[in-house]
Amino acid sequence: MIANWQRHVRSSPRAQDTTTALLLFAVSFPGSLYVATGSPDPAAPWWTAALLSCVSCAALLFHRDHPRSALALTTAAAVTSAAQGRLLTVLSLGPLMVALYSFALRTEHNALRRSYAFGVAALLMATELIAGPADRPLDLKTVGPAAWVLMPTALGSAVRLRRAYLDAVRARAEHAERTREEEARRRVAEERLRIARELHDVTAQHLALANAQAGTLAHLLRGQPDQVHKILADLATTTSAALRELKDTVGLLRHEGTEDTADTTEDTEGASSPTAPGLARLADLTASFRSAGLDVTVSTEGEPRQLTPAADLTAFRIVQEALTNVTKHATTKTARVRLAYAHDRLTLTVADDGGTIGSAPPTPPVPGGGFGLVGMRERAQSVGGRLRAGPRPGGGFEVRAELPLGETALTIRETASAIRSRPGAKPPSAARPSST
């Protein structure tokens, strides 16, 4: 039975308040029957002390919802008891102390808590000085009531501050957890985009070349069978290169998947692989397109400068994707690649002069039709650059990318990484589909 009552008290605030009120009445009523230490009061009626203690303890039943009203009733009872000449002890002031603690715990404003506490203390001391016996020591009239009033107020304020601190710590922990989850989702989204770009760039060019070489082979079988062996050799080289690059890319992705996820996507994009292509392999790239019937000329303006590994890979992939689009969608057999180096950036242009296959006018990409242009834009943005692509005024199509060099590239990438790592930042999205 006692165990059931204890469980009920722990689970019910009303039962807790009732139990507290009964216990306080048991100590406050006897404590209010004294006018001096150890000296019972023979003059004041005992029932007035019982009534005042009952009123004070009953006020505590609603101190949770109405702390000011409970404090006012307990203060009035204590002042009345002091006016009757009774000594204000820690026992008789028990209900008032609980009311002050509850008021301080549930009041937000520090100034309001202090003003109520000092006001109650001043009221009790003034009553004791005016109505208390003249032979009562001064410290019992002043220091005692002030101490018993200010102590629960300070304790309630301290508990309130601790609760606020714990709530703030809990909120920060929850915010940090949400931030980590958002950061993990952002990194997963960026990694998915990067894997998609790598696989697209590796396979699209080689498959487009293989398709063009197969068409040329079928044409030569009918009219020029003596050149079939050369085309077959080029086709074997193309498929072998496709398999090799696909194997390197998948191996790189598997290796990066086992590393610490704190590494950024930009740092791993091309920089971690010793076999990652760059502009140094531009001659091999243009030669592979010549075997498919596309004559590519490369021109360089300005003094060539060293690019960061990520920017070098980005420049190579943009040229690769642009030439693949020319092979697949244009009737022209020529294309031009121009590399213009400035003091802080590389301007890369890939252009052709022909129309689309079948002499049809160029059309904008169809939604869902491909991700070549989207991937090129994302690559340029990942290193702090930008890319524009569209029909040329005189005919044909042009892809123009501007990529930062050296310290400029590092600064832009660090700034972009810091912005994306903020809470709520969204990963790059494929805003527009392309023609590949």
Buried (B, 14 or more C-beta within 10 A) or exposed (E): EEEEEEEEBEEEEEBBBBBBBEEBBBBBBBBBBBBBEEEEBEEBEEEBBBBBBBBBBBBBBBBBEBBBEBBBBBBBBBBBBBEBBBBBBBBBBBBBBBBBBBBBBBBEEEEEBBEBBBEBBEBBBBBBEEBBEEEBEEEBBBEBBBEBBBBBBBBBBEEBEEEEEEEEEEEEEEEEEEBEEBBEEBBEBBBEBBBBBBBBBBBBBBBBBBBBBBEBBEEBEEEEEEBBEEBBEBBEBBBEBBEEBBEBBBEBBEEBEEEEEEEBBBEBBBBBBEEBBBBEEBEEBBEBBEBBEBEBEBEEEEEEEEBBBBBBBBBBBBBBBBBBBBBBBBBBBBBBBBBBBBEEBBBBBBBBBBBBEEEEEBEEBEEEEBBBBBBBBBBBBBBBBEBEBEBEEEEBBBBBBBBBBBEBBBEBBEEBBEEBBEEEEEBBEBEEBBBB
